[in-house]
Amino acid sequence: MSSLIIGPEDPSRNIWEMSLEEFLTAAVRRSADQVFAEIAGQRVTYRQLLQRARQSATLFHSLGVGHGQQVALFLPNCPEFLYCWFGLSILGAVAVPVNTAYKRDETAYILNDSQAIALVAHESLAAVAQAAADLAPGIEPRRRLLVGGGTAPGWSNFNQALAGMKALPLAGDFLPPVSPHDLSMLVYTSGTTGNPKGVQVTHSMYVAAGQGFAHWTQATAKDRFFTCLPYFHANAQYYSTMGALAVGGTLVVADRFSASRFWEQVREAQATVVNFIGMMLPVLAKQPPTPQDRQSNVRLFYGSPAFPPQFLQEFQERFGIDIIVGFGMTETCFGTIERLGQPRRAGSSGQYRQHPDPRFENQIRIADAETGEPLGANAAGEITIKNSAITPGYWRNPEQTQQALRDGWLFTGDLGWLDEDGFLFFVDRKKDVIRRRGENISSQQVEEVVKRHPAVLDCAAIAVPSELGEDEVKVYVMPRPGAALQPAEVVHWCAEHLAYFKVPRYVELREELPRTPSLRVRKDLLRQERADLTQGCFDREQAGIKLR
């Protein structure tokens, strides 16, 4: 194992089996006064992160938050997210990040399903947070905290409260011990088969992810990890944050992805390692060339999915960078990855991910999507994964847990095949999922909102191809008899009740929809109706409707 990667002092231990407090404390011993994070205009050293995490632990402890209890974080990318996450981990409590694009009902669902007893919200989200908290009986008024300089009736100011707190003594002094196998966070999926599911992520999963990412990217303390991805998704947590911690590097966090500002941000950050999601590269490739295209310190882009070889080659040559892609998911980041300095295969997502500790075993196999029986090389089926950094299951969802976890194997719900050398080739998603610009969208949730419109009788939402790669949302709508419904009304209705990225781009009004004998809509037939499903229907972008 590389001595550059942080692990426990006892060499006989599995190096990934650490609590986040232990991992952070080890990082502070090595890099105390180095800047760990540059985020929201602030610089936070390793020492300061541990100090403020311990103050945060004191604050939550004073509010009665204890081991195994959930606290929701309704926050954009900001230092307070880190203070809360690590502070709750010191207590053995569980952070529950909420997508900042969510509206009242979506947020309230997460609060209630997670059984959160406290809520930390940013002042810019105060109105939604207040409305959602009022629908969540578990969130007592005394446990509503607002991040920022302002205040709101019934809320305490998190920043002011934190400043007045002493650092909580380290675990073991009087707190219950925190196990590496305890939960650190519930990361809610996007609800591709219905309501969002809470993926249980343990301390050791995060530690293994950081050690692994540092290993895959050959990172050192001199690296500067850049991300513009949100903290309510696992990517920024697993890779950028934990990867920087694992080697004592510096994390630079932007508030969001902006195609026009991206390279300027990367150059200002002096970034060397950049994480991306699929839609970012096609968008960046469509930006007009500039003389500054190759003027950055970036040595490596990491992300998914696999792209056509010609596109990758042109992108790498234009911007003077190397790109490696992989396959991973919230349930485990140890899927596959292209390996630096080793042969790659066009269209592949690489081979199984290795941990720097050889005692960590990671296996990838393809199974029959129906029977679960293993398949041989070059046979398409469900991608399954087995290792020591797999979620223990979905929060309060034994049925989905039993379906996904079988005999130690994680059934991903994604289809692919392995060649003779173990290179993975992704085929399709098994679930009825729409993936738009890095967000997974439940067609069922979109349909439920559309059906609530008083002029709608029935509807069906499907994925249609996007010019940026991935998908756009299309909805077929059956108006009620005699209703004078316009497509734009459907869009505006959805915008009131759904996060912006879930709002359909295309709307097609239909008198009838194809159905099964049990009256379920035949989406397979809708997809087969014509070659281009976007033609001849309402397009909100062409209509000039802007959502934000």
N, C-alpha and C positions, 0 to 999 in steps of 0.2 A: 504494500500500500504506500502511496506517496505520502511523505512526511509533511507535504504542504497542506494536506486536507485534515481538518480538525476532527479529532475523535476523543474518546475517553482516555484518562491517564493510565488506566489498567489495560495493558496490551492483551490480556486474556479475554476481555469482553468483546462481543460483537460491536463494532464501532458505530453501527447505526442505532443501537439500542440505548439511546440517551433521551432524557427529557429536553424540551426546548430551553429550560432554564440552565441546565448543565451545558448544553451546546453553546448558548449565548455567553455564559460565564467563561468557558474555555476560549471563545473568540476574543473576549475582552482581555483575558490574560495575555494574549498574543498581540493584540492590536488596539490597546485601550484608547489611545489618542488619535488614531486614524479616523477619518470621516467614514462612517458606515453608509449613511444615506444623505443624498441631496434631493429634497422633496418639498414641493409647495413653497419654494423660496427659502427653505431652511437647510442648514447643515447639522447633522446629528452624528456625533462620534460614537464609537462602540461603547465607551464608558457611559456616555449620556443616555444611550438607548437602554442599557441595563438599569441605570439609576431611575429613569422615568418609567420603565416597566415595573420596577419595584414600588415606585410611588403609585402607579396605577393599580397595582395589586392591593396596596393599602387602601386606596379609595374604594375599590369594589368590595374589599373585605369589610370596610366600615358600613357598607350598604347591605351587608348580610349575604353577599354572594359567596358561595362556598364550592367545595370540590364537586365536580360533576354537574354544576348548574350552568344554564345557558344565558349568554348576554348577546343581544343583537347589535350589530354595528352597521348603521345606515350612513356610510361615510364615503366621500370621494377619496382619491389618492392623497393622503396627508399623513404627517408624522403621528397624529393621534391614533390612526389605525394600528400602526406598529406598537405604540405604547399599550393600547388596549389588548391586542392579540397576545403579546408576550407577557403582559401583566396578568391576564386571565390564566395563561398557561402556568405561571408561577403558582397560582392558587389551585391549579388542577381544574379550573373552570373551563367552559367551552365558548369560544367565539362563534357567532353566527352572522357572517356578512350578508347584507341585503343589496341586491342590484339597485343602484341609485336611479335607474330609469323607471323603477316600479312606481305604480300609482297606489292609491289607498288600499284597495282590496287585495292586490298582489302582495303588498308589504304586510298587511294584517294576516294573510295566510301564513307567511313565513314566521311571524311572531307567535302565532297560535300553534302551528304545527311543531315548531322547535321547542315549545314550552319555555320560551325566554322569560326571565324574571326582571330583566333590565334592558334599556334601550339607550344607545349612544348615537345621536344623530347630528349631522352638520347643520349649522344655522340656515344654509341655503335650501335645506330639505325639511325645514321645520313644519311647514303646513301639511305636507303629506305624512310626516312622522306623527304629528299630533292626531290627525284623523285616523291613522292606522292604529296608534296606541290606544285610542278610545275604543277600538273594536277588539282589543286584546286584554282580557281581564287580568292576565298574569303580570302585566307591566304596571306596577304600582307607581303613583305619581312621584314618590321620593326616589325612584330609580329611573327617572328620565333625565338624561344628561345631554346638554347641547354643546357642541364643539364650535369654537369661534369667539368673536369678541362680544356678541350680542346675547340677549336673554329673551325668554318667552314665558308667558304666564304658565306656572305649573312645572317649569323646567329649571334644573340647576345648571350652572355653567361648568362644563367639564374642565376647561383650562384653568379657571380660577380655583376650583376644588383641588386639581392636581398640584398646583403650585404650593398649596398649603399642607401637603401631605409629606410625612416622613417616609423614607424607603422601608418597605416591609422587610423584616429579617428574612434571610434566605430560608428556603424550604428545609424542613427538618428541625428548625428551632422551636416552632410550636404549631406549624401547619401539618396537615396530613401529608405523607410522602406522595410524590407524583411519580407514577410509573411511566416508562417510555411507551407503554401500551395504552395509557389513558388517552381519552379524546382531547385534542387541542381545538378542533374546529368542526362545525357542520357546514359543508359547502353544498349549497342547494343546486342541483342540476336544473336545467331549463324546462323540465316537465315535458319531455318528448312523448310520453305515453299518457299524459294526463297532468295532474298537479305535480309541481316540482318535488323531487326526492332529496332528502338530506343525506349526503354522503359523509359518513363518519371518517374523519382523518385523525390519525393518532400522532403523538409526538414523534415516534420513531419513523413514521412515514415521511414526515417533513425532513427529519435529519438525513434519512437515506436519500431523499430527493436532492438535497443540497450537495451532499457528498458525491452523488452520482453525476449531477450536472457539472460540477467542477471537474470531475474526472473526464467526462465526455468532451468538454470544451478545452481541456488542458489548461485550465485557468490558474492564475497565480494572484498574489496580493496586489500586483500592479494593475490587474484588470479592472475596468470600469463597466459595470453591467447596466445597460439601458433598457428600460421598459416603458411603454406608454399604454400598457394593458391594465385593466382595472383590478383593484385588490379584492373585489368580490368574486373573482374567478381564480381558479387554482393555479393558472400559469404563472402569474406574477408572484404568487406565494412560493410554489415549489421551486421554480427555476431561478428567477432573478434574485429574490430575497435570500433564499436558503443557499443558493450557489455562492453569492457574495460572502455570506457568513462562513461558509465552509473553508474559504481560503483567506479570509481577512481582506477581501476586496471592497470596492466602493459601489454602491447601488445608486443609480440616478433614475428618478421616477418622474415622468411627465404626467400631466393630468389626463390626457386622452390622445388618441391618434389623430393627427392632422396631416393630410398628404402634402399640403403646401408648406407646412412648418417642419416636417419630419427631419429632413437632412440638416436644417439649421439647428434644430434641437440636438441632434446627434453630434454635430460638430462642436456646439457649445459645451456639451457634456463630456467631450473628449472620450466618447464611448469606444470600447474595444469589442464588446460582446453585446449583441442585440437580439432580443426575442421578438418573434412575429407570429401572427396568426394568418391563415390563408389569404384573406381578402386584401391584406396590406400590400403584398408584392405586386399584384396586377394594378392596383391603384397607383402605386409609386412608379411603376413602369410607364404609365400613361401621362405622367407629368412631363412637361417640356424639358428637353435636355438643357443643362446649364454647364458653364465651365467649372463649377464647383462639384460636379457629380462624383468625382473620385477624390475629393479633398476631405477625407475623414480618417480617423484612427481605427476605424472598424476593421477587425480581422475576421470576424465570424458572425453570421446570422444563423440563428436556430429557430425552427418552427415546423409547422405542418400545414397542409399535406404535401405529398410529393407532387411536383410540377412537371410538365413536359420538358424534356431535356433541352430543346432549343430555347424555350423561355428562360430556363435557369441559366444557361450559358450566356445569353444576351444580357440578363440582369447582372450577373457576376462581372462580366467584362465592362459593362457601362459604369458600374459603381465601384469596381476594384475590390470586391469582397469575396469571401468563400461562404457558401451556404450549405448547411447540413439539415436534413429533415428527419422527422421521426414520427412514431405513432405512440400516443399516450392518452391518458384520460384521468379524470379526477379520482376515479376509483384506484388507480395506481399509475404513477408516472413511469414505472419500469415496463415499458413496452419494447419498442425497437428504436434504433437510431442509426444513422450513417456514421461511420467511425473515421475520425480524422487520420489521415496518413495511410488509410487502407482502401482497397478497391470499393467502388460504389456501383450500383446497378440502376440504369435509367428507369424511372417510374417506380422505383422501390422506396419503401420507408426504412430501409436498413435492416440490420440484424438485431438480435436480442440485446438489451442494454446491460452493460456490465457495471458492477459496483467495484470500487477500488479494493474492497475487502473480498478476497476469493471465497470466504465462507458464505457470502451472500449468493444464493442460487436463484437465477431467473430463467424461466422456461416459457417458450411461446409454442403453441401448437394450434392446428386447425382442426375443428371438430364438426361433425355433421350438425347442421343447424337444428335438426329435429330430435335426433337420438342422443347427441352429445358424444358419439363415438369418434375417436381420433381418426383423421384422414391422412393419407400420404402426401408426398411432395406433389406440387402442381395441381392439387385438388382444391377447389373453392369451397369454403364453409365458414363457420363462425370462428373468429379470432378468440383464443382463450389464453390466459396468462396465469402463471403460478410463481410467486416469490414471497419474500418476507415483508413487503411493503404494500400489501393489498388491504383495502378497507375491510373492517370487520362487518360491514353491512350498511344498510340504509336505515336511517333513524325512524323508529316506530313503524317499520314496514317489513314485517317478517316474510310476507309473500314474495316481494321483489328481491329480498335478500336471498331467500331460498332459490329463486330462479337464477340469480346471478352467480352465487357462490355454491359450487358443487365439488365435493371431494378435494377442496383446496384450490380449485381452479376458478378463476374469474371469467365468466362468459360475458364478453364485452357487448354483444348485440350488434357487432360490426362484422362484415363479411370480407374475406380476403383469402390469399393463398401464399404458401411458402415454396420457394424453389429448392433445389437440391442442396444449396449452400445456406439455407436458412434466411434468405432475404424475403422480407414481407412485401406483398403487393396488395394494397387495399382495393376492394371491389365496390362495396356499397354499404349503406346502413340498413340493418335489418329492421329497425323500428321505423315507423311512419314519422319521420322527423324532417323538419325544414331547417336548413342551416344557412343563416344569412349573416354575412360579414362577421363571422366568429361567434355568433350567438345561435344556440339551438332553440328552436321554437316549437312548441306543441301545437299541432294543427287543431287538436281538440279544444285547447284553451281559446284559440282564435275563433273557432266555431261557436263556442259557448257565448262569447261576447257578441258576435254578429247576430246570433239567434235572439238575443235580448232586445234587439231593436224592434220597436212596435210594428214596423211595416214588413218585417222579415218572417217568412214561414219556415224556411229551412235553408241550409247552406252546407258547403263542403270546402275546406281549405287544403291546398296541395302546394308542393314545391314546383317551381318552374325555373329553368336555367337563368342565371344572371350573367350579364356581360362582364362582371368582375370575377367570375368563378363563383362557386357555391350556388346559393339559391336566392330567389325572390319568392314572396308570398303571393299566391293567387287565391281568391275566394270566389266560388260560384254561389250566387244568391238567388233563392226563389222568393220573390215578394209575395206578400199576402194578396189574395184576389182583390182587385180593385184599388190596391195601394199604388200611389204615384211615387215610387221610390227611385231616386237618382243614385248612380254609383258613388258620386262624391259624398253623399250623405253617409254611406257605409264607411268610407275612409274617415270622415270626421268623427263618427260615432266610435270607431275603434281607437282613434287617437285620444279620446276622452277616458278610455277604460283600459288601455294597454300601453306598455312601454313602447316607445317610438319604433324600436326595431321589429316589433311584432305586427305592426300595422300593415295590412295588405297593400302591395303596390298595384296589383291588377284586380279588377272586379268585373265579373261577367254575370249579367242578369239572365236567369233561365226560368222558363215556365215549368219545366220538369227536370228532375235529376235521375240518372239510372240507379236502380235499386236491386238489392238482393230480395229473396222471398221473405226475409224477416224485416224488410223495409230499410235496411242500412244502405247508405249511398255507396255505389260502386266506384270508388276512386280510381281503381285500375282502369276502368273504361273511360273515365274522364281524361286520364293521362294519354290514352291511345287515340283520342278523337282526331287529332291532326298533328302534323309535325311541329308547328310552332304554336304553342298554347297561349302566347302573349299577343298574337295578332287578333284584331277585331274585338278587343275588349278595352275597358277603361284603364288608363295608365295614369296613376296619380302624379308621377314625375313629369310626364308630358303635359298634364293639366296644371302644373306649377304649384301643386300643394306641398308646402314645406311643413315638416313636423317639428323642427327645432332650429 
